Amino acid sequence: MPLGREIDKPAPRLAGRVGIRLIRPRDAAPLAQLLTHNRSWLTRWEATHPSGRGPVPGSGSMRPVISIMRKQLRAGTGVPFVITYDGELVGQLSIAELSGGALQSSQIGYWVSQHAAGRGIAPTAVALAIDYIFNELGLHRIEICIRPENYASLRVVEKLGLEYEGRRAAYIHIDGGWRDHDCFVVVRGNLPPQLTEFLRQAIAGEQKI
Ligand SMILES: CC(C)(COP(=O)(O)OP(=O)(O)OC[C@H]1O[C@@H](n2cnc3c(N)ncnc32)[C@H](O)[C@@H]1OP(=O)(O)O)[C@@H](O)C(=O)NCCC(=O)NCCS
């Protein structure tokens, strides 16, 4: 069941040097540049359409894409954030698969540019998004699904202490094929202590990456 309500524009959120904020039209040029520079870094983990159709990310103007993303708020279908580091755009974080009714759930997806990798940016951004989803959207459950081969992304959920729920066979079409995914979950009212501690350290600027 869809969420069935409009989502207010989220306020930017910051933890130390890392932030998440709603994507905006003027992100078009820097985002296209990042996507283009990161082709080989991202392709293996990117969602694709089973028909084989679809543009190469960053190859065309990002303005219409960003406009479609922002419309997700009014439709209640998603929240498109960018990730910033010292205010510079370094990646994206999307909240998707929003379900209302008796589920009240969502999924988080993310990427960080290769030049910014290894500084704990993704786990910090995910921790900020989890806080937003529970405390602003008021949802009950968040899933993050990762290809078992994606060691770097598995480390992100491990650092935050998310619970492993199991493997979904051929779950998402990624990089031209149906790929198994390992799913991790966090539910409202049961935040892993690692997540709270990670966020605290990011805010205090004392992160041990
Ligand atoms: C997965 C990803 C988001 C992690 O972001 P991040 O901000 O670098 O996260 P962290 O700094 O916590 O690093 C996580 C792990 O990445 C690996 N890593 C760190 N720097 C790296 C680099 N320069 N190159 C490759 N891997 C690196 C390490 O294994 C690290 O774990 P460690 O801290 O225990 O050593 C990022 O690697 C990425 O965007 N990858 C491509 C897209 C993708 O996989 N998205 C997720 C799909 S589920």
The ligand as a Tripos MOL2 file, in Angstrom:
@<TRIPOS>MOLECULE
LIG
   48    50     1     0     0
SMALL
NO_CHARGES

@<TRIPOS>ATOM
      1 C1         29.6130    1.5820   -0.4090 C.3       1 LIG1
      2 C2         29.9590    3.0540   -0.2670 C.3       1 LIG1
      3 C3         28.6770    3.8690   -0.2670 C.3       1 LIG1
      4 C4         30.6970    3.2500    1.0820 C.3       1 LIG1
      5 O1         30.8410    4.6520    1.3120 O.3       1 LIG1
      6 P1         31.9910    5.2700    2.2430 P.3       1 LIG1
      7 O2         31.6010    6.6480    2.5560 O.co2     1 LIG1
      8 O3         33.3060    5.0640    1.5890 O.co2     1 LIG1
      9 O4         31.9120    4.3380    3.5390 O.3       1 LIG1
     10 P2         33.0870    4.0380    4.5980 P.3       1 LIG1
     11 O5         34.0680    5.1660    4.6310 O.co2     1 LIG1
     12 O6         32.4140    3.6470    5.8510 O.co2     1 LIG1
     13 O7         33.8610    2.7870    3.9940 O.3       1 LIG1
     14 C5         33.2050    1.5140    3.9300 C.3       1 LIG1
     15 C6         34.1800    0.4860    3.3790 C.3       1 LIG1
     16 O8         34.5330    0.8220    2.0410 O.3       1 LIG1
     17 C7         35.8540    0.3250    1.7570 C.3       1 LIG1
     18 N1         36.6400    1.4240    1.2360 N.ar      1 LIG1
     19 C8         37.0660    2.5250    1.8830 C.ar      1 LIG1
     20 N2         37.7480    3.3450    1.0420 N.ar      1 LIG1
     21 C9         37.7440    2.7440   -0.1540 C.ar      1 LIG1
     22 C10        38.2880    3.0970   -1.4220 C.ar      1 LIG1
     23 N3         38.9670    4.2320   -1.6040 N.pl3     1 LIG1
     24 N4         38.0790    2.2530   -2.4490 N.ar      1 LIG1
     25 C11        37.3890    1.1240   -2.2790 C.ar      1 LIG1
     26 N5         36.8370    0.7300   -1.0980 N.ar      1 LIG1
     27 C12        37.0300    1.5330   -0.0490 C.ar      1 LIG1
     28 C13        36.4110   -0.2250    3.0440 C.3       1 LIG1
     29 O9         36.2280   -1.6220    3.0270 O.3       1 LIG1
     30 C14        35.5180    0.4130    4.0940 C.3       1 LIG1
     31 O10        35.3840   -0.3550    5.2420 O.3       1 LIG1
     32 P3         36.4370   -0.0890    6.4660 P.3       1 LIG1
     33 O11        36.1570    1.3000    6.9710 O.co2     1 LIG1
     34 O12        36.1230   -1.1510    7.4480 O.co2     1 LIG1
     35 O13        37.8330   -0.1820    5.8730 O.co2     1 LIG1
     36 C15        30.8880    3.5240   -1.4260 C.3       1 LIG1
     37 O14        31.9940    2.6440   -1.4730 O.3       1 LIG1
     38 C16        30.1870    3.5250   -2.7790 C.2       1 LIG1
     39 O15        29.4700    4.4630   -3.0940 O.2       1 LIG1
     40 N6         30.3980    2.4640   -3.5920 N.am      1 LIG1
     41 C17        29.8200    2.3800   -4.9250 C.3       1 LIG1
     42 C18        28.2770    2.3940   -4.9340 C.3       1 LIG1
     43 C19        27.6740    1.4250   -3.9500 C.2       1 LIG1
     44 O16        28.1870    0.3410   -3.7150 O.2       1 LIG1
     45 N7         26.5450    1.8210   -3.3440 N.am      1 LIG1
     46 C20        25.8300    0.9930   -2.3900 C.3       1 LIG1
     47 C21        24.9380    0.0260   -3.0740 C.3       1 LIG1
     48 S1         24.1080   -1.0020   -1.8730 S.3       1 LIG1
@<TRIPOS>BOND
     1     1     2 1
     2     2     3 1
     3     2     4 1
     4     2    36 1
     5     4     5 1
     6     5     6 1
     7     6     7 2
     8     6     8 1
     9     6     9 1
    10     9    10 1
    11    10    11 2
    12    10    12 1
    13    10    13 1
    14    13    14 1
    15    14    15 1
    16    15    16 1
    17    15    30 1
    18    16    17 1
    19    17    18 1
    20    17    28 1
    21    18    19 ar
    22    18    27 ar
    23    19    20 ar
    24    20    21 ar
    25    21    22 ar
    26    21    27 ar
    27    22    23 1
    28    22    24 ar
    29    24    25 ar
    30    25    26 ar
    31    26    27 ar
    32    28    29 1
    33    28    30 1
    34    30    31 1
    35    31    32 1
    36    32    33 2
    37    32    34 1
    38    32    35 1
    39    36    37 1
    40    36    38 1
    41    38    39 2
    42    38    40 1
    43    40    41 1
    44    41    42 1
    45    42    43 1
    46    43    44 2
    47    43    45 1
    48    45    46 1
    49    46    47 1
    50    47    48 1
@<TRIPOS>SUBSTRUCTURE
     1 LIG1         1 GROUP 0 **** ****
